[in-house]
């Protein structure tokens, strides 16, 4: 029962232009229309039962209370060993590795730790949709630099032009969501040279590090001393081990950066699920699950590309991640967002418009599919897309 004194004060909004994420919108539409959801990037298949067993074992051993704020030591040690084995850089497990509640929490924590009001942060668009609001929450100014139109490769002259005395950081992402491009060694060296005379930090989103195809190598910033010294590297167990709902990731960074990161981390999540940390540490004793991931996803990529090649959609390169982008101009002149709604409603396949992942909605006539699905899911989607 309400009274005359019952009144919610005016809220006001920090984000007047922001609504639901495109992933939420398209997943809801897919569910409503009974569509095959190739929009949001998560697998529809199970993880390795051995990983579940390892977590269950930890639970039954009583490892169910708060862990250390930084992550359980055995997991941080496993992460440090993996990075050294793959990329040749040794991080101290106690002072340079932090376990996080997924990569998204890691990214906002990195931004809040580094960025002060008025600082500029460069983002390369299109990009994962949390970057921009994270920077704005910190009071920073987003400096948008488009990736090269048509290829989505880094445009170093434009990045150089965007640098200023107020630039605090740059956010990079390779393998890249949403375009599926993978930075080369030469491009990483260009970035290293470009930033060498500056005090700009790097937030390196490497959540798809184990999904690189056709014999290419993931060029982690950890491979490049001049970048590693100024970088916070973000990765995700959810992506690597097909458990996106677990929301566990980590950050590797030099001790001085890690100390600042942990100042924020301790007050926005404090700790991360204890038995899952122990389970992941036990499971990481074998590198096979992540070493075989490129071949696992390349087979799915090839199956999906083979089917798409028989449609009027134009395939773009897919060098890494579990995404495939297509040019829709041979099918429709609709804007990307309208095309995705039409495709979901009329043909029963959900995709993501690339324009939704830019600040100004730049429309290049390209949409993104996720192929981290069972083969039968992909075949079902391809049957529907063949009718375009």
N, C-alpha and C positions, 0 to 999 in steps of 0.2 A: 504494500500500500504506500503510495507516494504522499509526500507532504509538500507544502508550499516552499519548504526550505531545501527540498531535494533538487539540486541543480548541479550538473557537471560543468565545471568551468571551461571556457574556450580552450581548446588544446593548442591550436597553432601547429604548424608542421615544419619540421626541419627539411622536408623533401617535398615541396609543393608539386613538383612535376613527376613524382615517382608513384607508380602503382604496383600491382603484383608483377613478379618477374615473368618473363616470357615463358620460362620453363613451367611455372605453375599454370599459366593460362593455357598453354598448348596441351599439357598433360590432362587438365580438366576437360578440355574439348575432346581429346582422344577418348577419355573414359565415357563421356556423354554420347559420343557417336559410335562407340565400339570399334575404334580404329586401332590399327597396329601402331604402337607408340615408338617411333624412331626419333622422337624429339629429345626428351631428357636423357642425359648420358649415364645410364646405369644398366648393368647386365640383367637379363631375365633368367639366368642360369645360376646354379648353386656354386658355392665355393668348395674347396677341397675338404672332404670330411675330416681329414687329419687335423686341419686347423680348428674345426669345431671341437674335436677331441682334446686338443691342447688347451683350449679355453675351458672346457668342462673340467679337465684335470685340475686346472688352477683354481676353479671355483670350489671343487671338492676338497682341495688341500687347505681351504680356508683363506685364500688370498682375495678377500672381498672387502677390505677396508681401504681407507685413503692411502694411495701411494705417495711417494715423494712428489712435490710440486713439479719437478723437472722431468719426471718419468722414472719408471723403475730402472735401476742401474743395468740389469742384464739386457734390457731392450735397448737402452742407449748405447751400450757396448756393441750390440749386434748391428745397430745402425752405423756406428762409426767404422766397424770392420767392413761392412758392405761398401760404404763410400770409398774407403781406401782401396779395396780390391778392384772396384770398377773404374774409379777416376783418379787414383793415385795421390789423393790428398788425405792426410791424417788429421782428423778432428778429435779433440779430447772429449771423451764420453761424458765426463763430469761437468765440464765448463763450456762446451761448445755444441751440445746436442740437447734439444728440448722436445719432448713428446707433446703433441697438441690434440685438441678435439677436432680433428679433421684439418684439411688444408685451408678451408675458408676461414676458420678461426686463426690459423697461423698467419694468413695474409693480413687480416685486419689488425692483429696484434703487432705485426711488423710495422704496419703503417702508423698505428698509434704510438709505437715506441720511438719512431724516427721523426715523424712529421709534426711540426709546430704550426700554429695559425699563421697563414701567409706564405708558408713554404710552397714551392711549386714541385709537382710530381708529374713526370712524363709517363703517359700510357700510350701503348701502340694499339691502334684500333683497326678492326674489331677485336674485342677482348672479353674475357670472362666478366660477367656483369657485376661482380662484387667490388671490383677495383675502384671504380669511380665513387660510389657512395662511401666506401671506406676512407678515401682521401678527404671527402667532404666532411665526414664525421670528425676527422682530426683537425678540421679547419684549414686544410690545405687547398691549394688551387690546382685543378686538373689541367694539365697541358696536353692536349690531344695531338698525336702525330699519327696520321694514317699509315698503315702498311701499304706497300706498293700495290696500286690498283691492278687487279687481274691475277697477280701472283701471290700477294700477301706476304712478300718478303720484306725485311726491314729496310727502310729508306734512310740510309745514314746521313746524307746531306740534310734531310729534313730533321733528323734527330739532332744533328750538330747545331742547326739553326734554332732549335727549341731550347737548347741549353742556355741558362742565364746565371747570374750570380745568386739568384733566389732558388735555383734548382736544388732540391734536397735529395731526390731519389728518382729512379726510373724503374718501372715494373716491366719485366720481360717474361715471356712464356714460350718454352720450347720443350717438347713438341707442342704445337700451338693449337689451342682451342679458341675459335672454332674452325680455323682453315685447314688443319692437318698438315701444315708445313713444319719442317724441322730445320733449325738453324744449323749452318755448316761451321766447320772449324774456322774458316776464313772470316765468316761473319762475327763469330765470337772474338776473334783477334781484332777485328775492326772496332768492336765495342770497347774492348780493353784499351786500345790505343786512344780512342776518342775520350774515354773517361780518365785516362792516366793523369792529365794535368788538373783535374777537378777534384772536388770533395763530394761528389755525387755517390750515393749509395745505390745498390742494386737489390731489388726484391725479385728473386728468380723463381718463378712458378714452374716446377719441374714434375708435376704430378703424373704426367704420362711418360716418365723417363724410360720405362721398360717397354714401350710400344713404339718402336722405330723399325721400319721395314726395309726390304731390299738390300740388306747388308750394311746399311748406314749405322753410324754410331751416334748415341746421344751425347751431345756436347754440353755436358754440365759445366756451369761456371766453376765448379770445383777443379776442373782440369786446367784452369788458367789462373796462375797465381795473382796476377794483377786484378782480376775480377773477384776471386775468392776472398781476398783481403777486405773487400768492401761490400760483400754480398750476404744476404740471408737466403738460404736455399730452402724451398718448401717442397715437400713430397707427401704422398698419400698412400697409406696401406689399403684404404678402401678401393682405390683404383687398381693397385697392383694385385690384390688378392681377391677381387670380385666381392667385396663386402662394403659397398659404399654406405650402407646404413649404419655401420659401426662408428663412422666419423672419428677415425684416428689417423693422424699424420705426424709430421715432425719438421723441425727446423734445424738446419746446421749453419753455424755462423762463427766467426772469430769470437773469442771470449768477451771482448769489450762490447761487441754488438749483442751477444747472447745475454749479457748482464742487463742491458737495457730492455731487451725483449722480455726477459723474465719478470722485470718490474711490472709490466702490464699483464703478462700471462697469469701471474699469481692472483690478480684481482678480477680477471674476466672469466676464467674457468677454474683456476687454481690447480686442479688435477684432472686426470683422464682415467677412464674405466680400468680398474686394476686387473681383473682376471684376463681381459683381452690383451693387456700389455704383456703379461706373462705368457699367454698363449702365442702371441705373435713372436716373442723372443724365442720360444722353443721351436716354432715352425721355421724361423729364419736360419736354424742350424743347417738346413739344406738350401743352397742357392738355386736349385733346379726350378722351383716354381716361377721365379722372376726371370731366370735365364731363358726359359722356354716360351716366355710370353710373346716375344716378337713373332715367332713362328705360329703360335696359337691364333693371334689376331690377324696376322697376314693372310692366313687361310680364309678367315671370315671376310676380310677386306676383299680378297680376290673373288670369292663366291658372290659377294654383293656387287662388285664392279662388273663382273661378267653379266649379271642380270640387268644392271642399269644400262649397260652398253646396248641393250636391245630396246631401249626406250628412246624417246626424243629428248631426254635430259642429257646435258653435256657434262661429262665427267671432268672434274678438276683433279690435280694430283692429290694423292693421299699418302704422304710420306711417314706419318706417325699418328698417334692417338688412336681412338676407335671411332673416328668421325670421317664421313665422306661428304664433300661439298659438291653441288651440281649447279650449273648455269641453267636457269629456267626459261631463257629467252626463246628457245625453240618450241616451247609448249604454250607459254602464256605471256601476255604483256602486263599482267597484274603486278602490283607492288608485292614485294616479298611477303609481308605479313598477310595480305589478302590472299595470296597464292597458298600460303600454308593453311589458312582457315578453309579455303576451297578444297584443297587436297585432302584435308582431314574429313571434311563433311561429305564430299562427293565421291572420293575414292578410298577412304578409310585408311589413310597413312598419315601420321603426324610427323612434321619436320619443324625446324627452327629457322626463322628468317635471320640472316646475318645482320640486317640493318638494326635489329633489336639489341645488338651487342656493340653499338656505337653511340656516342653521345648525341649526335644530331640525326640519327636514323638514316645514315648514308645508304642508299639503295643501289646495289650493283647487280640485282637480278640473280642472287645466289642464295641457296638455302642449304641447311646442314642436316644430314641424317646420322644416326648412331647405329653402328653395326655390332655393338657388344650384345648380341642377342643369339638365342638358339638358332641353329640352321633352319629349323622349321618356321621360326618367326620371320627370318629374312626371306625365305621362299614365299611365305604368305604375302609379305609386303611387296615382293617383286611381281607376283601375280597381279596384284592390284595396280601397281605402277605401270605394268605392261599395257594397261588399257588407256593410258594417257594419250 
